[in-house]
Amino acid sequence: MDELNKLSSAALDASHQMAVSAIDGPMINKDAPFSPEVPSDLKKSMPDLMDRFSFKWPGSKPKDANPEDHAVWLLDNTAFRLPQDEEARKSLKLADPKTTRSSMTDGSVPNGSAPWHAEYVAAYFIRNSGRDVSKFVGFIAEKLNIDGNDEGAMSLISHRLEPFLDTVLPNHLVRISVHKTEEHTLGASSYQGISAQILPLHFDPQPPPITSQPFASSPIVPPTAGISSTTVLAEPEGWAIISDIDDTIKITQTPSRIGILHTTFAEPTPQAVEGMPALYAHMKTALQEPAFFYLSASPYNLYPFLKDFRNTYYPQGTIILRDASWQNLGGLISSLTVGTQEYKADRIVKLHSWLPQRKVVCLGDSTQQDPEAYGESARKFPGWIQKIFIRKVTGIAGMDEAEKNADARFEKAFQGLSREMWHVFTDPKELVEMVDELVEGRSS
């Protein structure tokens, strides 16, 4: 009887997955245009994640998130001042005031003045909806040669897997409180369970000459059902850091499928790349509180994991992740390894629209396509990116070091740029003096 029930359950899961793909599949893919399909060989070697997507019936009206059943993550962000140029403003795609229903916390109507704007990104899930957790935990443990009787290791894998197993929640809204000063409605969430809108801030958190501290925003749901965000302020001028995460500042071993599984699900404490925390602390001081953007090809399911890592080792800043989920665990690996240039170049265009007058330093590594993405962006926006630092990665299984670390590869990626504009390094200490030269104006 148990075996029959399992077969029936598997048949229902397969039917649900096929139905979602047939009805909503095209829109699911449209919602995340820079997120790759899982390659067939990878899909065959990794387990399917059932019930990742809910049906979104055509014409259905958005619903409010229910704190008893739903979890909402509000991602950290950066507030910026709107550009003066009208065409530049149009490109920002500001939220429609009719849908955000903005109000001050005392119920009054905002006065219309909005000195700051910020993109608020929220991820919606159905809480505790993941099924067959033990099956996936066992799969990863077997792949990593972890003893199934090791309760601590198995518990860690289960905890890290949860955001990949819970069903994403489309077509829902959430009311958020910003700095305990004003409220907005955010949504509706996409087929991927994501909503992203540029909202106005109808208060000035930085009255001169006081230097503002980061402030918090929270979903108006019980704390157990949400993650609050922290907003930092970025004036139009100054410096900004655009940094990759995996194998630039965090050991991930992206060329290795087993390495990705180990560092994501089985490593109790993620490892920072040696010397990078000290470098970033130096940049924070030398460049006088630059705006930090951590641009990763990781899926948004890893946000709590990466936020904890950033908080442990690096300055506060906005973590930008792929806005897609997959119905196969191989989506994690393809997210980190496929189509990263197109995805990162697209996100950098967005950052330029927010802070076109800032001077930018880009940091990445040689495992994927950081050199190509940064080179493309530097040519697209001449004078905006001041320096590009690429970490030369070695010693990872599955990586063709001769190709990835070849001088010809870097020269092609940065074709048309001044040779002084980019530098490939192995020891972060090499970059300290170069950062100081940027401040002193001794570097192009």
C-alpha positions as CSV (number, residue, x, y, z in Angstrom):
1,M,0.0,0.0,0.0
2,D,2.8,2.4,0.9
3,E,4.4,1.7,-2.5
4,L,1.1,2.4,-4.3
5,N,0.7,5.7,-2.4
6,K,4.2,6.7,-3.4
7,L,3.5,5.9,-7.1
8,S,0.2,7.8,-6.9
9,S,1.9,10.8,-5.3
10,A,4.7,10.8,-7.9
11,A,2.1,10.7,-10.7
12,L,0.2,13.6,-9.2
13,D,3.5,15.6,-8.8
14,A,4.4,14.9,-12.4
15,S,0.9,15.9,-13.6
16,H,1.1,19.2,-11.6
17,Q,4.5,20.0,-13.0
18,M,3.4,19.4,-16.5
19,A,0.2,21.5,-16.0
20,V,2.2,24.4,-14.6
21,S,4.7,24.2,-17.5
22,A,1.9,24.1,-20.0
23,I,-0.2,26.9,-18.6
24,D,2.3,29.2,-17.0
25,G,5.6,28.1,-18.5
26,P,6.1,30.8,-21.1
27,M,5.3,33.6,-18.6
28,I,7.6,32.0,-16.0
29,N,10.5,32.2,-18.4
30,K,9.5,35.7,-19.5
31,D,9.6,36.9,-15.9
32,A,13.3,36.0,-15.7
33,P,14.8,36.6,-19.2
34,F,18.4,36.4,-18.2
35,S,18.1,33.1,-16.3
36,P,19.3,30.0,-18.1
37,E,17.6,26.7,-18.7
38,V,19.0,23.7,-16.9
39,P,21.2,21.8,-19.4
40,S,19.8,18.3,-20.2
41,D,22.8,16.4,-18.8
42,L,22.6,18.4,-15.5
43,K,18.9,18.0,-15.3
44,K,19.2,14.2,-15.6
45,S,21.8,14.1,-12.8
46,M,19.9,16.3,-10.3
47,P,16.5,15.7,-8.7
48,D,13.4,17.6,-9.7
49,L,11.9,19.9,-7.1
50,M,8.1,19.3,-7.2
51,D,5.5,22.1,-6.6
52,R,8.0,25.0,-6.9
53,F,5.4,27.0,-8.8
54,S,1.8,27.8,-8.0
55,F,-0.8,28.2,-10.7
56,K,-1.5,31.8,-11.7
57,W,-4.9,31.8,-13.4
58,P,-5.2,34.4,-16.2
59,G,-7.1,37.5,-15.1
60,S,-7.0,36.7,-11.4
61,K,-6.6,39.7,-9.1
62,P,-3.6,40.0,-6.8
63,K,-4.1,39.0,-3.2
64,D,-2.5,40.2,0.1
65,A,0.2,37.9,1.5
66,N,-1.2,36.0,4.5
67,P,1.3,36.0,7.4
68,E,0.0,32.6,8.7
69,D,0.8,30.8,5.4
70,H,3.3,33.0,3.6
71,A,6.9,34.2,4.1
72,V,8.1,37.5,2.5
73,W,11.8,38.5,2.3
74,L,12.5,42.2,1.8
75,L,16.0,42.5,0.3
76,D,18.5,45.2,1.3
77,N,18.7,48.1,-1.1
78,T,20.3,51.5,-1.9
79,A,18.4,54.8,-2.1
80,F,19.3,57.3,-4.7
81,R,18.3,60.8,-5.8
82,L,16.3,61.0,-9.1
83,P,18.3,62.4,-12.0
84,Q,17.4,65.8,-13.2
85,D,17.2,64.7,-16.9
86,E,13.6,63.8,-17.8
87,E,14.6,61.1,-20.2
88,A,16.7,59.5,-17.5
89,R,13.8,59.5,-15.1
90,K,11.6,57.7,-17.6
91,S,14.1,54.9,-17.9
92,L,13.8,54.1,-14.2
93,K,10.2,52.8,-14.4
94,L,9.0,54.3,-11.2
95,A,6.1,52.5,-9.3
96,D,2.6,53.7,-10.1
97,P,1.3,55.7,-7.1
98,K,-2.2,54.2,-7.7
99,T,-1.0,50.7,-6.9
100,T,1.5,51.5,-4.1
101,R,-1.2,53.4,-2.0
102,S,1.6,55.3,-0.2
103,S,0.8,56.9,3.2
104,M,2.6,58.1,6.2
105,T,2.4,55.9,9.3
106,D,-0.1,58.3,10.9
107,G,-2.4,57.8,8.0
108,S,-1.8,61.2,6.4
109,V,-1.2,61.6,2.6
110,P,2.4,62.2,1.6
111,N,3.1,65.8,0.6
112,G,4.3,64.8,-2.8
113,S,8.0,65.6,-2.3
114,A,10.2,62.6,-2.6
115,P,13.9,63.5,-2.3
116,W,15.0,59.8,-2.4
117,H,13.9,56.7,-4.3
118,A,14.9,53.1,-3.8
119,E,14.1,49.8,-5.6
120,Y,12.4,47.5,-3.1
121,V,12.6,43.8,-4.0
122,A,10.6,41.2,-2.2
123,A,10.5,37.4,-2.5
124,Y,7.3,35.5,-1.6
125,F,7.0,31.8,-0.5
126,I,4.4,29.5,0.9
127,R,5.8,28.6,4.3
128,N,6.7,25.0,5.0
129,S,5.4,23.8,1.6
130,G,8.5,21.9,0.6
131,R,7.9,18.1,0.4
132,D,10.2,15.1,0.5
133,V,12.9,17.0,2.2
134,S,14.6,13.9,3.3
135,K,15.0,12.7,-0.3
136,F,16.9,15.7,-1.3
137,V,19.0,15.8,1.8
138,G,19.9,12.2,1.2
139,F,20.8,13.0,-2.4
140,I,23.2,15.8,-1.5
141,A,24.7,13.8,1.4
142,E,25.4,10.9,-1.0
143,K,26.9,13.2,-3.6
144,L,29.2,14.7,-0.9
145,N,30.0,11.4,0.8
146,I,28.4,12.6,4.0
147,D,27.5,10.0,6.6
148,G,23.7,9.9,6.8
149,N,23.9,9.3,10.5
150,D,25.7,12.7,11.0
151,E,22.7,14.6,12.5
152,G,24.5,18.0,12.5
153,A,25.5,17.7,8.8
154,M,22.1,16.4,7.7
155,S,20.3,19.2,9.7
156,L,22.5,21.8,8.0
157,I,21.7,20.5,4.5
158,S,18.0,20.5,5.3
159,H,18.1,24.1,6.5
160,R,20.0,25.3,3.5
161,L,17.7,23.4,1.1
162,E,14.4,24.9,2.5
163,P,14.3,28.0,0.3
164,F,14.8,25.8,-2.8
165,L,11.9,23.5,-1.8
166,D,9.2,25.9,-0.6
167,T,6.7,26.9,-3.3
168,V,7.1,30.4,-4.7
169,L,4.1,32.6,-4.5
170,P,2.9,34.6,-7.6
171,N,0.3,37.4,-7.8
172,H,0.5,38.6,-4.2
173,L,1.0,41.9,-2.5
174,V,2.6,43.0,0.7
175,R,2.4,46.2,2.7
176,I,5.8,47.4,3.9
177,S,6.8,50.0,6.6
178,V,9.7,52.2,5.6
179,H,11.8,53.6,8.5
180,K,8.6,53.5,10.6
181,T,7.7,56.7,8.8
182,E,5.6,55.7,5.7
183,E,4.0,52.7,4.2
184,H,3.7,51.3,0.7
185,T,2.1,48.3,-1.0
186,L,4.6,46.2,-3.0
187,G,3.6,43.8,-5.7
188,A,2.1,42.0,-7.4
189,S,4.7,39.2,-7.3
190,S,5.7,37.7,-10.6
191,Y,5.4,34.0,-11.7
192,Q,8.9,33.6,-10.0
193,G,7.5,34.9,-6.7
194,I,9.4,38.2,-7.0
195,S,8.2,41.9,-7.0
196,A,10.6,44.8,-7.7
197,Q,9.5,48.4,-7.7
198,I,11.2,51.8,-7.4
199,L,9.3,53.5,-4.5
200,P,9.5,57.2,-3.5
201,L,10.6,58.1,0.0
202,H,8.5,61.0,1.2
203,F,10.9,61.9,4.0
204,D,14.5,63.0,4.0
205,P,16.5,60.6,6.1
206,Q,19.6,62.8,5.6
207,P,19.0,66.4,6.7
208,P,22.2,68.3,6.3
209,P,24.7,68.4,7.9
210,I,23.9,65.2,9.7
211,T,25.3,62.0,8.1
212,S,22.5,59.5,7.9
213,Q,22.7,56.0,9.1
214,P,21.2,53.1,7.2
215,F,17.5,52.6,8.0
216,A,15.2,49.6,8.1
217,S,12.1,48.6,6.2
218,S,9.9,45.7,7.2
219,P,7.0,43.6,5.7
220,I,4.0,44.4,7.9
221,V,3.7,40.7,8.9
222,P,4.8,38.9,12.0
223,P,8.7,38.7,12.2
224,T,8.6,34.9,11.8
225,A,7.1,35.4,8.4
226,G,9.4,37.9,7.0
227,I,12.9,39.3,6.5
228,S,13.4,43.1,6.9
229,S,15.7,45.1,4.7
230,T,18.3,47.8,5.4
231,T,18.5,50.8,3.1
232,V,21.8,52.8,2.6
233,L,21.8,56.2,1.0
234,A,24.0,57.1,-2.0
235,E,24.3,60.7,-3.1
236,P,24.8,61.3,-6.8
237,E,28.6,61.7,-6.6
238,G,31.3,59.7,-4.9
239,W,32.5,56.1,-5.4
240,A,30.7,52.8,-5.9
241,I,31.9,49.2,-5.7
242,I,30.4,46.6,-8.0
243,S,31.6,43.2,-6.7
244,D,31.0,39.6,-7.7
245,I,30.5,37.2,-4.8
246,D,31.3,33.6,-5.7
247,D,35.1,33.0,-6.0
248,T,35.8,36.8,-5.8
249,I,35.0,37.4,-2.1
250,K,33.6,34.0,-1.1
251,I,35.0,30.5,-1.8
252,T,32.3,28.7,-3.9
253,Q,34.3,26.6,-6.5
254,T,31.9,27.5,-9.3
255,P,33.6,25.4,-12.0
256,S,33.0,22.3,-9.9
257,R,29.4,20.9,-9.5
258,I,30.4,19.0,-6.4
259,G,32.2,22.1,-5.1
260,I,29.0,24.2,-5.5
261,L,27.0,21.7,-3.6
262,H,29.5,21.4,-0.8
263,T,30.0,25.2,-0.3
264,T,26.3,25.9,-0.5
265,F,24.7,23.1,1.5
266,A,27.4,21.4,3.7
267,E,29.9,24.0,4.8
268,P,28.9,25.3,8.2
269,T,30.7,28.6,7.9
270,P,31.2,30.0,4.4
271,Q,34.8,30.9,3.7
272,A,35.9,34.4,2.6
273,V,38.7,34.6,0.1
274,E,41.8,35.3,2.1
275,G,42.7,39.0,2.2
276,M,39.4,40.3,0.6
277,P,37.7,41.4,3.8
278,A,40.7,43.5,4.7
279,L,40.7,45.0,1.1
280,Y,37.0,45.9,1.3
281,A,37.5,47.5,4.7
282,H,40.3,49.5,3.2
283,M,38.1,50.6,0.2
284,K,35.3,51.6,2.6
285,T,37.7,54.0,4.3
286,A,39.9,55.1,1.4
287,L,36.9,55.8,-0.9
288,Q,35.0,57.5,1.8
289,E,32.0,55.2,2.3
290,P,31.4,54.1,-1.3
291,A,28.1,52.4,-2.2
292,F,28.6,48.7,-2.3
293,F,26.7,46.4,-4.8
294,Y,27.3,42.7,-4.5
295,L,26.3,41.4,-8.0
296,S,26.0,37.6,-8.0
297,A,24.6,35.1,-10.5
298,S,23.3,33.1,-7.5
299,P,19.6,32.5,-7.4
300,Y,17.6,34.6,-4.9
301,N,16.9,31.5,-2.8
302,L,20.4,32.0,-1.4
303,Y,19.7,35.5,-0.1
304,P,19.6,34.8,3.7
305,F,22.7,32.6,3.3
306,L,24.6,35.3,1.4
307,K,23.3,38.1,3.6
308,D,24.7,36.4,6.7
309,F,28.0,35.9,4.9
310,R,28.2,39.6,3.9
311,N,27.3,40.7,7.4
312,T,30.2,38.6,8.8
313,Y,32.9,39.7,6.4
314,Y,32.1,42.7,4.3
315,P,30.5,46.2,4.3
316,Q,26.7,46.8,4.1
317,G,25.5,46.9,0.6
318,T,22.9,45.8,-1.9
319,I,23.0,42.1,-2.9
320,I,21.7,41.6,-6.4
321,L,20.7,38.0,-7.4
322,R,19.0,36.2,-10.2
323,D,15.2,36.5,-10.0
324,A,14.4,33.0,-10.9
325,S,13.5,29.6,-9.4
326,W,13.8,26.2,-11.1
327,Q,11.9,22.9,-10.8
328,N,15.2,21.0,-10.8
329,L,18.1,21.4,-8.3
330,G,20.4,21.8,-11.3
331,G,19.1,25.3,-11.6
332,L,21.5,26.3,-8.8
333,I,24.5,25.2,-10.8
334,S,23.3,26.6,-14.2
335,S,22.5,29.9,-12.5
336,L,26.1,30.2,-11.4
337,T,27.7,29.0,-14.6
338,V,25.5,29.8,-17.6
339,G,24.8,33.1,-19.2
340,T,26.4,35.2,-16.5
341,Q,27.8,37.9,-18.8
342,E,24.4,38.9,-20.3
343,Y,22.8,38.8,-16.8
344,K,25.5,40.9,-15.1
345,A,25.7,43.4,-18.0
346,D,21.9,43.9,-17.8
347,R,22.1,44.6,-14.0
348,I,25.0,47.0,-14.4
349,V,22.8,49.1,-16.8
350,K,20.3,49.4,-14.0
351,L,23.0,50.5,-11.5
352,H,24.2,53.1,-14.0
353,S,20.7,54.5,-14.3
354,W,20.6,55.0,-10.5
355,L,24.1,56.5,-10.0
356,P,25.4,57.7,-13.4
357,Q,27.7,60.4,-11.8
358,R,29.5,58.0,-9.4
359,K,33.0,56.7,-10.1
360,V,32.9,52.9,-10.1
361,V,35.4,50.1,-9.2
362,C,34.5,46.6,-10.4
363,L,35.8,43.4,-8.8
364,G,35.4,39.9,-10.2
365,D,37.2,36.6,-10.9
366,S,38.3,34.4,-13.8
367,T,36.1,31.4,-13.2
368,Q,33.1,32.7,-15.1
369,Q,32.5,35.8,-17.3
370,D,33.2,38.7,-15.0
371,P,36.0,40.1,-17.3
372,E,33.6,40.1,-20.3
373,A,30.7,41.6,-18.4
374,Y,32.8,44.4,-16.9
375,G,34.6,45.1,-20.2
376,E,31.3,45.3,-22.0
377,S,29.9,47.7,-19.4
378,A,33.1,49.9,-19.4
379,R,32.8,50.3,-23.2
380,K,29.1,51.1,-22.9
381,F,29.5,53.8,-20.3
382,P,32.9,55.5,-21.0
383,G,34.4,57.2,-17.9
384,W,31.9,55.7,-15.4
385,I,34.0,52.6,-14.5
386,Q,37.4,53.7,-13.3
387,K,39.1,50.4,-12.5
388,I,38.5,46.7,-12.9
389,F,40.2,44.1,-10.7
390,I,40.0,40.4,-11.6
391,R,41.1,37.7,-9.3
392,K,43.0,34.9,-11.0
393,V,41.5,31.7,-9.6
394,T,43.5,28.4,-9.5
395,G,43.2,25.0,-8.0
396,I,39.5,24.2,-8.6
397,A,38.5,20.9,-10.1
398,G,36.8,21.2,-13.5
399,M,38.3,24.6,-14.4
400,D,40.4,25.0,-17.5
401,E,43.0,27.3,-16.0
402,A,45.0,27.6,-19.2
403,E,42.0,29.0,-21.0
404,K,40.3,31.0,-18.1
405,N,43.6,32.6,-16.9
406,A,45.2,33.2,-20.3
407,D,46.5,36.7,-21.0
408,A,44.7,36.6,-24.4
409,R,41.4,36.0,-22.7
410,F,41.7,39.2,-20.6
411,E,43.1,41.3,-23.5
412,K,40.1,40.3,-25.6
413,A,37.6,41.0,-22.7
414,F,39.0,44.5,-22.1
415,Q,39.7,45.3,-25.8
416,G,39.4,49.0,-26.4
417,L,40.1,50.0,-22.8
418,S,43.3,51.5,-21.4
419,R,45.7,48.9,-20.1
420,E,45.9,50.9,-16.9
421,M,42.2,50.5,-16.3
422,W,42.3,46.8,-15.5
423,H,44.4,44.5,-13.4
424,V,44.5,40.7,-12.8
425,F,45.6,39.7,-9.3
426,T,46.3,36.8,-7.1
427,D,47.0,38.5,-3.8
428,P,44.5,41.2,-2.7
429,K,47.3,43.1,-1.0
430,E,48.4,44.1,-4.6
431,L,45.3,46.3,-4.8
432,V,45.7,48.5,-1.7
433,E,48.1,50.9,-3.4
434,M,46.0,50.9,-6.6
435,V,43.0,51.9,-4.6
436,D,44.9,54.7,-2.9
437,E,46.1,55.9,-6.3
438,L,42.4,56.2,-7.4
439,V,41.7,58.5,-4.5
440,E,44.8,60.6,-5.3
441,G,43.9,60.8,-9.0
442,R,47.1,59.0,-10.1
443,S,45.3,56.3,-12.0
444,S,43.4,56.6,-15.2
